[in-house]
Amino acid sequence: MASNRVFMVAEKPSIALSIASVLSHGQMSTRRGSTEVHEFEGKFLGVHVHFKVTSVIGHVFSVDFPEKYQNWTLTDPLDLFQAPVLKTEANPKAHIRRHLSQEARGYGNLVLWLDCDREGENICFEVIDCIGHSNETRRKIYRARFSSVTEKDILKAMDNLVEPNEDEALSVDARQEIDLKVGVAFTRFQTHFFQGKYGNLDARVISYGPCQTPTLGFCVQRYLQINTFKPEKFWVVRPYIIQKGYELQLEWERNKLFDFDVAVMFQKLVMEDGMLVVTEIAEKQESKSRPSGLNTVNLLKVASSALGFGPQMAMQIAERLYTQGFISYPRTESTAYPSSFDFRGTLGAQVNNPTWGDYVQRLLADGYQKPRSGTDVGDHPPVTPLRSATEDMLGNDAWRLYEYICKHFIGTVSPDCKYVRTKVDFSIGGESFHCVGQRVLVKGFTSIMPWLAINEKNLPQFTKGEKLEVSKVDLHEGLTSPPDYLSESELISLMEKNGIGTDASISVHINNICERNYVQVQAGRKLVPTALGITLIRGYQCIDPDLCLPDIRSFIEQQITLVAKGQADHFRVVQHVLQQFMQKYSYFVKQIENMDALFEAQFSPLADSGRVLSKCGKCLRYMKHISSQPSRLYCNTCEEVYYLPQKGSIKLYKEITCPLDNFELLICSMPGPDGKSFSLCPYCYNSPPFEGIDTLFGAVKSGPSGKLGKGAGMPCFLCPHPTCRHSLIAQGVCACPECSGTLVLDPVSAPKWRLCCNMCNFLVLLPQGAHQISTTRERCPDCDSTILEVDFNKKTTPLENGETLYTGCILCDELLHSLVEMKYGKSFFGSRGRGRGRRGGHRGRGRATGKKVDPRMSFRDF
């Protein structure tokens, strides 16, 4: 019966394994699927059932526009604000949707073990959509809420199953739709406008994002503060005394003066007096509080400032530590521990750790402290260690982050640091000075977190009314200094303060502005904006400052939070926000000349960029190749831009012209020793002349949607032209065994001749050192593959009597088959044929092996 079967889905395979291991007590069967499937018997809600546990790999679906809106040239970006959106599989090759649908058949209970945040809640409903549960069976859908993958937490979650929260899932849908439509509309317009005019932007796309752009705005704002800063001279009066052989500098109560003459006057008054009088001695015991619990934002800040990890890398390491069971869930906004938290048990797990085990033992023996009250936002407890580990177990980077998480947790239950602060006030010449000393009484939590220790400074003994002779009086001259570039840690603080992003997305937004070439990370994890980043923000400030200020995004996040709490309608929030941005977009387009003036001052026009490369088929004048991203050709006469593949080097291909449009062909050579080379016509690549070319190669994309240029991406090895010597028809040899592609002859691979798949990275190495290998117009009568003609080197020819010319099928001919080698793929050759080759124009003979031809190797698609 279906009611006696329970289907469980986790967010990652490792979490599915942990859940299954705990619930089955290790007694389970495991088999492979799109993700692993674990099965076992057990009890569910007091009834004996059969369990099946599997997982997704993050989001099952991503949001995108329908096909009719994908073309950058034909679609007006303004239309995108009101365009429909659809959900497509985020990772089609993984076949997660099919996997869930098949595995869930016959199971009447669904338990969702997705991560317990809004994104996880959204994935819950993606899983429900894949499995196809109807409203009538909703009562049989359960949600497990957990913060770690320990046995205790998993069993507790099983005893407290709840319903999935649809409001939280809808809030994620709202954010995804807003970000997609706003981001893609602005990005397409900006990219099309500026890359069609300037050649040295060095960016594949000029992207805009409702979170990304305000994040960049913070970096540029600091840059502008630095650039407009005017240093000022200041002066400080610094008297010194010598006590018991030590020189002590005193601090001036006025701090500093910006008038030299007045500063000199005070210096003279002090020097003329010459005697300091101790006017007050204040001694006070102070306390430095232990930290609150560790949330995601503080973890990212410390990882950047102290460990040198970027936010993206830090989150990846933290997630890996979580899935391995070393730490609790790393995405949390809370810094307060729940009242039921087991501090003794968590500390007990660390007593045998070779690094801090002794300290933990003393803490348990002397009694640990109750942590400071922090903020509880109701999501997850603070990030805490669950299991003890060593550097050998984790590796260097993961160990350093784990070490900090452990020490922070131990610090939260350690005593406060207590110290005595002594301040001694002096008077001389009518001016007041002082010195401060600090002496630690109890190290407390700073014993385990020494980087937060109090800097001790011992003062000599003074008595009130005591008179001391000044040893010297300096007049120190200094310059006010500008602020430094924003560090990642400071940027994270600003984003949190202004409501930009969430604990889950902050690292993604910072990574985006780095990848877009808007900022560069320099020494000390400082974020220095590039010319492109600065010009963009200055342009937004000229046209509509709201576009780069945090206020609008903060408002959107507040509205989305209302949706998550069930206090606002998902559809109305999305429509309201999109209506605002639609009006802003229209105004932005009308005022784009203001931003263009800034670009004109900073970047070079296309006509002045690049180097002469190939002839235009329309005007027969030479076009220039602009190699900076995005790689493209520019015809100054026609004022046309032709985009090229974005990886690899571009060269002219023997001045051969395309028979369709008269453009000179180019050769693109992909990087690496096994990188393929292929020819392309610039015009056909951007405007495929044949219908049905649905698989395009190397098209520039922005975010989740949109090809750049009209149908960008048809090289010669996809072209079905019937007579061109460089087309798929002429150069194709046989079907690829790995995918639906075709193996084609690499035109410039000599002397290391090879076949490359026009869809995947499958390679076949042909006889090495041959003078020439070319395709013929003949087909193999057995497998319908194209017959190759090989002209061997005289010195290394495998043919009898020194003959060099040989024709045959690489699948069926025994000699050729023995000379080829497969790379990057499954077993290529299902057969060795019967020797259908010809030496010197005469048909050769060979032995048949009796093996059948692999049906995948037929010469299809022609």
N, C-alpha and C positions, 0 to 999 in steps of 0.2 A: 504493500500500500504506500501511496505517496506521502501520507501523513507520518509514516514511520521512517522517512528519509529526510535528512537534513543536509542542505547544500550551503557551504560557507565560502565567502569570497573575501580575501584580504587585498591590500593595496600593492604588496610586493611579494614575490615568491619566497623570500627569506622569512617574512612575517607569517605567511601561510604554513611554512615548515614548522616554525616555532609553535603556532597555535595547534597544529595537528600533533606535534610531539608531546605537548602538555596534555591535551585532551585524551590522547590514545595511550599515554604512559609509554610512548616509544613503540607500541605494537600496531604498526600500520603498514599498508602496502603503498608503494609509490610508483607512478608511471609518468611517462613524458606526454605532454600535450603542447599547446601553444605556451602554457606555463605548466609546471608540475602539478599533478593531481594526487592527493593523499586520501586513502580510504581506510575506515576502521569502524568497529562497533562500539557503542557506548550508550550512556543515558542522556536524554534531553527532556527537560521539564518533567522528570520522573518516569519517563517512558523509554524502553529499550529501542534504539534506532540505529540506522546505518548512516554514518557521516561521510561526506565527501568535501574535502577542503582544497580550494585552488586560489588563484589570484589574478588580478589584472597587473599592468605595469604602469601605474599612474593613470592619467585620464584616458578613458576609452575613446572619447570623441574630442574633436576640436571644432571651433566655430569658423565658418568661412562663408563666402558669397557663392551663389549659384554660378554655373559656368558662364552664363550670358554677361555677368559683371566682371569676369576675370581679365578681360582685355583692357590694358591700360590706355590704348589709343582710342578705342571705340566707346568707352564708358566715360561719361562726365562724372568726375568725383562727387559732384553735388548730389547725383542720383543715389549714391551709396547710403546717404543718411536715411532714405526711405526704402532701401532695397531689402528684400527678405534675406534671412540668414538660414543656413542649414548646418546640421552637425554631421561631420564626416569622421570616419575612423582616424584617430590620431596617428596610429601606426598600422597601416593596412597590411604590411607584410607579416605582422604578428598574428593576424586573424583572431583577435581577442573576442570580438562579437560572436563569431561562429563558435569559438571554443566554449564560451559561457552558455550559449543557447543549447549546444549539444550536451554538455555535461550536466545541465540543470534538468534535463528531461526526466520526468518521473519522480521528481523531488518536490514534496509539498511544503517544505519549510525552507526559507532563505534567511541566513544570518549574515549580516554585513559587517565585516571587520575592517572597514576603511579607516584611514587616519581621522582622528576626532577633531577636525577643524572644518571650516566652511567648504574648502576644496574637497575634503574627504566626503562631506555630506552630498556635494554635487556628484561625485563619482558613485555614491550609493544609488542615486536615481539613474545614472548611466547604466549601471549593472542591472537595475530593475527593468530598464528599457530593453536591454539586450535579451534578458530572459523572458520578457513578455508576460509578466504577472498582471492579471486584471484586478480591478477594484474589489471583486468578490474575494480574492485571496490575499488582500492587503493585510488581514489579521495574521497571516502566516509569514509576514516579513518582519524580521527583528533586526535591531541595531545594537551592536556591542560597543560599549564606551569604555575605553582603556587608555592609559597613559604610558604604558611600557609593555614589553613582551615577556615579562617575567611570569612564572607559573602562578604566583599569587594574584597578579593583575588579570591574567587571562581567566582564571577560575572565578574571580570576583565579577568580571564582566559577564560571564555566562550565567551567573546567578541574578544579574540585574539588567536583563535585556530590555530595551525600550524600542520605540518606533523611530524611524529616520525622520529628520526634520526637513520638510519640504521648503519651508521659508528660507532656511540657510542655503539650500541648494539653488533656489531661485535668485538669491542675492548674487551668487557667482555667475549665473546666466546673465544677469543684468550687467555686471561689470564686464563680462566677456563681450557682450554685444556693443556696449558703449565704446570700449577700447578699440574693438575691431573697426567700427564704422568711422569714428573720429580719427583714429590713427591712420587708417588706409586712405581716407579722403584727403587729408592734409599731405600725407606722404606722397601720394601719386602726383598731386598738383605741384608740390615743391620740386620733386625729383624731375618731372618732365620739364618744368620751367627753367630750372637752373642748370641741369646737365645738358640741356639743349643750347646753352649759351657759354658755359665756362668749362675749361679743359683741365684745370689743376685742382679740382675740389677734393680729389683722393677719397671718395666715398661712393660705394655702390648705390646707395639710396640716401636721399636727404629726408630722414624720417622725422615724424612728429608723434608724440605719445602723450596722453593726458597726465601720465605719471613721469614718464621719461624726460619730458621737456622742462617741467618745474625743477626736477632733480638737476638737470644741466644748468638751469637758471641760478641755483645756489652757487655752483662752481664759478660761473661767469660773474656773478655779483661780487664774489670775493676777489676775482681777478681785477675787476674794475676798481675796487677799493684800493688794491695794491698799486695799480697803474696811475690813479689820480692822487695818490698820497704824496704830500709834500713834507719832507722831513724838516723838523725845526730843531735848532740848537737849544740845549738847556744846560743849566749849571747847578751843581749840588755842593753844599759845604759839608766836608767830611773831617771832623776832628778825630784824632787817634790818642789813646792813652796806652801806657805800658804798665801792666800789672803782673808781678811775679814772673818777669821775663817774657810774657806774652803780649803782643801788640793787639789791641782791640779797637775796631772801627765802630763809631757811633752813628746811628741813623738820625737824620734831621726830621723834625716834626713837619716842616714845610714841604718835605720830599724834594721838590726841584723848582727852580725859577727859570723863566724864559727871558729875563732881562739881565744882561751881563753886568751892567753897572750896579744894579741893586744887589746882585749876588756877591760882587766884590766888596760892597759896603758891609754885608753881613760877615764876610770872611774876616775883614779888618776888625770888626767889633769883637769877634771870637778870639782873634789873635792878640788883640790889645788886652783883653781880660786875662787870658792865659790860664785861669783856674776854673775847673769844673766842680760844681757842687751837686752831690747826690740829693735829689729832692723827694724821691719816692721809690720804695721797693715793694712791688706787688708780686706775691707768690700765690698761684692758684692751681688746684688739682683739676685737670681736664681729662676728658674721655673721648677716644676716637671709636665710633660705633662700628661694630661688626657689620658686614654687608647683608642686605636682604637677599632673598632667593634670586637665582639667575634666570632671566628671561632671554628671549631670542635676540632682541635688540642689543642688550648689554653684552651678550656672548659675541655678536658680530663686531661690536666696537672694540672689545678686548682682543679678538682674533686679529683685527687689522692693526691696531696701535701697538700691541705687545708681541704678537706672534708673527706678524708680517703676512697673514693670509687675507686675500681679498674676500669680500662677503660671499661671493658665489662658491669659492673653494671651501670656505669655512662651513657653509650649509651642507655641501656635499659630504664633507668629512663627518659632520654631526649626524647626518641621516644614516651614514654607513655604520657609525657607532651605535645608533639606535636600533637599526635592523639586526645588528649582531648581538643586541641585548646588553651592551655595556652602559648605556645611558637611557634616561627616560625620553619621552617625545620632545624633540628639540624646537618645535614651533609653539611657543606660548608667550602670551603677553603678561602673565601673572608673575609677581615676585613674592607672593604670600603662599605659605604651605597650608594645605587643608588641615583641619583640626585632627583628622584621623591619621596623619602621616606618621609612618613608623621610622622615627629618627634612629632609635637604638638598633633596629635591624639593618638600616642603610649604613650606619657607621660600622656595625659588626661585620659587614661584608668586606670592609677595608682593613681589618686589624692585622691581617697577614701580609699586607702589601709591603714589599721591601723598601719602598721610598718613604711612606708616611704612616706605616703600620704602628710604629712605636708611639707616635704622637696621638693616634686614634685610641690606642690602649690607655694612655694616660688620661685622655679626655673622658673615656667611659668610666675609668676608675674614680676620677675626681668629680664627675658629673658634668654633662654637657649643658649648654645654655639653650633656652627657648629662643628661636630665631626672632629677629625684629619683625614687627608687623609690616607687611608690604602691601602691594595692590593685588586684589583678587578680582579678575575680570570674568571668572567662571568658565575658563576654557580648560587648561591643563595646569598641573603643579609646575613649579620651577624646574629647570633642567637639573637633574641629579644623577650621580653615578649609581649603577645597579650591581655591577660585578667588578671585582678587583682585576686589574690587568697590569702588564708590564710593557716596556717599550718593545721587547722582542716579539710580543704577541701582536702588537698593533702597527708597528712601523713608525718612523720618526714623526711625520706630520700628524697622524691620528693620535699618537701618544701625547704630543704637546698640547693638543686641544683637550684630550681626555684628562691630562694632568691638571690643566687649569680648572676644568669642571669639578674634579674631585676636590682640589684645594679650596675652591670657592665654596662648595657645599660644607666642607669641614670648617671653613672660616665662619659660616653663618651660625654654627652651633658652638663656636668657641667664645671665650670671654672677650669683652671689649678691651681695647688697649688703653691703659691708664698712664698718665704722665703728669709731671709738674712743670708748669710754665712760669718762668720768672721774668718780670719786666722791671728794669732799672731805669728811672728817669733822671736826667741831668739838666742843669741850667748853666749857661755861660754867656756873658755879654748880652743878656736879655733874650737869648734864644734857647729853645728846648731841644734836647736830643735824648735818645734812648738806646738801649740794647736789650735783646731778648735771648733767654736761654731755655732749653728744654731737657728734661731728665725723665727717662722712662721708668715707671714703677712696675707695671705689669705688661708684658708684651702681648698677651692675649692672642687674638686671631692673627696678628702680624708675624707670629712664629711660623705659621703655615703659609702666610701670604706676605713674604718679606718685602715685596715691592711696594707695599702700602705702609711700611714701617715709618715711625716718627724719626726724623733726623735729630739726633741728640747734639746739643751744644751746651757745654759746661761754662758757666761764668765764674769769674773770681768772686770772692766774698766782698760785699760792699756794706757800709752802714749808712743809715740816713743822716744827712748833714756832713758826711765826709767830703773833704776837699781833695781834688786830684789835679796834678799839673798836666796840661796838654802837651803831648810830645810833638805833634805837628798838626797843621790844618790845611787840608788840600781843597782846591776848588776844582771838582771833577767836571769836565765838559763832555756832554753826550749828545746824540742825535735821536729824536723820536724815530721809531722804526715802523714800517707798515705791518699789517697782519700777514701771516704766512698763507700760502695756498691752503685751501680746505683739505684736511685729511679725510680719509674714508670714514674714520670714526666720528669726526665732527659732522660730516654729511649725513651719516645715519641718524645722529641726534637731531639734526634739523628736519629730516624727513619725518621722524617720529613726532616731533613737536608740532609740525604743520600738517600732520595727517596725510602724508604722501605715501601711498602703498601700505602694505600690512607686514606683519612679521614674516609672512611667507613670501612676499614679493619685493621687499626692499633690496635684497641682494640682486634680484633679476634686473631691476631698473638701473642700478649702478653699473652692472655688467654691460647693459645695453649701451649706455653713453660711452663706454670705453670701446666696445666693438664697432660702434658707428663712427669712430674716429672724431668724436666731439671733445673728448678729454683724453689725456695720457696720464698713466700712473707713474709717478717719479719716485725718487728715493724717499723713504719714510712714509710710503703709501699716500703721498700728496697728489691731489688731482688737479692737473694743469690743463685748462681748456685750450683747444687748438683754434687756429684762425677760423675754421668752419664753425665750430661751436660758438665762438664769440660773435661772429657775424650773424648767425641765426638768432641768438638771443637779443642782440641789439636790434635786429629787424622786427622781431615780435614786439619789442618795447616801443618801436616807432609806430607800429600799426595798431596793435591791441595788446597792451601789457598783460591782460588777463590770461593770454595764451601761455605765458611762461611763469605766472605767479602761482603760488600754492593754494590760493583761496578757493578757486573753482574745484580743484581736485578734492580738497578737504570737504567741500560741500557735497560733492558726489559721494565720497566715502560715508558721510553722515547719512545720506539718503539710502545708500546700500545697506548700512547697518539697520536702518528702520525696516527695510524689506526683510532682513535676516531675523528681526525680532517679531515679524508679522504685523508691524505697525504701519506699513505703507504697501501699496499695490505695485508689484513688480513691473507690469506693463506701463502704468502711468509714470513711474519714476524714469524708466528708459525713454519714453516719448518726451517727457519734459526736458531731460538733459540733452537729448539729441536735437530738440528744437532750438535750444540755446546755442549749441555748437554749429548748427546749420546756418544760423544768422551770422555767427562769428566767421564761419568759413566764407560766406558770400562777401562780407565786408573785407576779409583778408585778400580775396582774389582781386577785388576792385582796387585795393591799395598796394598791390604787390610791387609796384614801381618804387615805393619807398624802401623796401628791403633790397630790391635789385640794385639801387644806387650804392648800398653798402657792399654788395657782392662785387660790383663793378670796380670799386676802389681796392678790393682785396685780391681778386682772382683774375686770371688771364682769359680773354675770349678764346673760343674754340679755334678761331682762325690763326691765333698766335701760338697755339699749343701743338705738341706732338711732332712727329717726323714724317716725311713723305714716304708712302709705302706702295700703294697700288692704284690702278686707274679706275675711275668711275665709269660704269657702263652707260650712263646717260649722257654725260658731257665729254667723256674721254679725257678729262683732266685728272691729275694725280690727287688722291685723297691722303689725308694725314692720319697716322695711327697715334691715338692718345692712349698711352699705356697705363696711366694712373687710373685707379678705379672710378667708375666702371670702364673697362677696356672697350674702346670704340673707334670707328673710323669717322672722319668728318670731311665732307666735300664742301670746300669753300665756295665753289661756283654754284652748286645746286642748293647749298645751305641745308644739307641733309646729314643726319646722324645715323650710323649703322652700328648697332651693338654687337659685340663679339663674345665668345666664351670667356668667362671671368677667371679661369685658371689656365696656366700654360703660356708658352711663348708663341707669338704670331710672326710668321714670315710669308713672303711672297712665294707662290708655288709655280716656278718656272715660266711666269708670264702667260700661263694657260688661262683661257677665258671660258666662262660659263656659256653653253650653247643657248640658254634661255634669255639671258639679259645682257651679255657681253661684259659683265664685271670680271675682273681678274680674280682667279682663285687664290686662297690663302691656305697655309698649312698651320694648324694649331698642334703644338706638341705639349702634352701634359707633363707635369713635373715627375721626377722619380725615375729610377732605372726601368721600371715596368710601365711607365706612363704611355698611353696610346697616342698615336699621331693620326690626324685625319684632315682631309681637305674640306673647304667650305667656300661657298660664294656669299659675300657679305649681303647681297640683296635677298637671295633665297633664304639665308639664315634668319633674316628679320621678317620676310614675307613669303612663307612657304607657298610655292606655286601650285601644289597639288592638294586636292581634298583628301581627307582621311589620314593626314600625318598628325596623329593624335599624341604621339610620344615625342616630345621636343627635348633637345639636348642643351644643357648649360644655360638655360634662360635665367636672367637676373630676377630675383624675387625679393619682395619686401614683406617681412612678417609672414602671416599665414596665407596671404592671398596676392595674386596678381603677377602676370608676366610683364616684363618691361619691353615695350615695342610691340608692334603688330605681329603676333605669332612667332616671337623670337625663338630660334633654336633648331633650324633644320640644316645640319651639315650634309655633305655629299653622301655619307654612308647611310642616310635615311631617305635619300632622294630616289624615287622610282622611275627616273627618266630612262626610257628604253634604249637609247643609243649612246649616251654620254659615257666615256670610258672611266669616269670617276664615280658613277652612281652606284647605288646598292645593287642594281641589276648586273652591272659589269664586275664589281669588286667583291660581291657576296659569294661565299664559298659553300657554307652549310649552316644549319640551324645551331644555335648555342644550346648545349645540354643543360645549362644552368637557369636559363630564363627564356622569354619569348623572343629574344633578339636573334640576330644573324651574325655569324663570324665573317668578317671582311678582311681583306688583305691590307695591312698597314703600308701605305704607299712609300714611306720614306724610312723604313726600318732597316734597310741594308746597312751592313752585311749580316745583321742579326734579324733575319726575316721572321715575320710572325703574323698570325691572324689575331684580331681583336674583336670582341663582341661589341656591337653598336649600342648595347643597352647596359651591360654590366661590366665587371672588371676581369672577366674570363679571358685568358690568353692561351694561344697555342704557338709554341716555338717551332718554326720550320727549319729545314736543313741549314745549318749555319755556314757562312762563308761562301754561299753560292753567288755567282756573278749576277744572276737575275732570276727572280721568281715572278711570274705573272699569271693572271687568270686567262682562261681561253673561253671560247663560246660553246665548247662542248660540255655535255653532262655525262655523269657516270650512269651507265644503264642499270646498275644495281641499286644505288641509293639516291640518284638524281642530284648529287653534289656537283659543283663546278670542277672541271678538270684543271689542274695546275700545270704550268710548264716551268721546269726547273733547268737552269743552265748552270751546272756544277763547275767549280774551279778545277782546272786541269790537274793540279797537284793533289787535290784531295777527293777527286771524283770516286764514288763507290761503284761506278759502272765498269764493265769489262772493256778491255782494249783501249782504255783512256778516253772513252766516249764521255761527252759532257751534257748532251741535251736529253731530257727525259720528261715525259708527260704521264700524269696519272692522278688518281683520286686518293686523297690523304686518308680516307676511311677504308677503302677497299684494296688499295695497292699495297702489297706486302713490303716492298722496298721503301716507299715513301712513309708508310705507317711506322716503320722501324726507326725512321730518322726524325720524327716529330716528338715534341714533349709538351704536356699540358701543365698549365700553371693556374693557381687560384680557382679550384673548383672540384667537383666530384669526378668520378671516373668518366673520362671523356670518351674513350674508344670502347664501345661494346663489341667491336668485331675487328678482325683483321681479315681483309678480303682475299680475293683469288688472283691478285696480280694482274690488274687491268692496265698496267703501265705500258709505255712505248719508249724504246731506246732509239734515239736518232731517227725518229719517225716510224720505227717498226714496233708492232705490238709485242710486248714482253710476255713471258709466262711465269707463273708462280704457283705455290701450293695453296690449296684451299684449306682453311682451318675447320670448316664445318660449323662455325659460330654464326648465329643470326645477326643481321644488322640491327643495331639499336634503333627502334622506331623514332626516337627523338632526333636522330641525325638526318632525317629526310630534308630535302632542300625545299622547305615550305616558304610561304609568303611571296613567291615570285609568280 
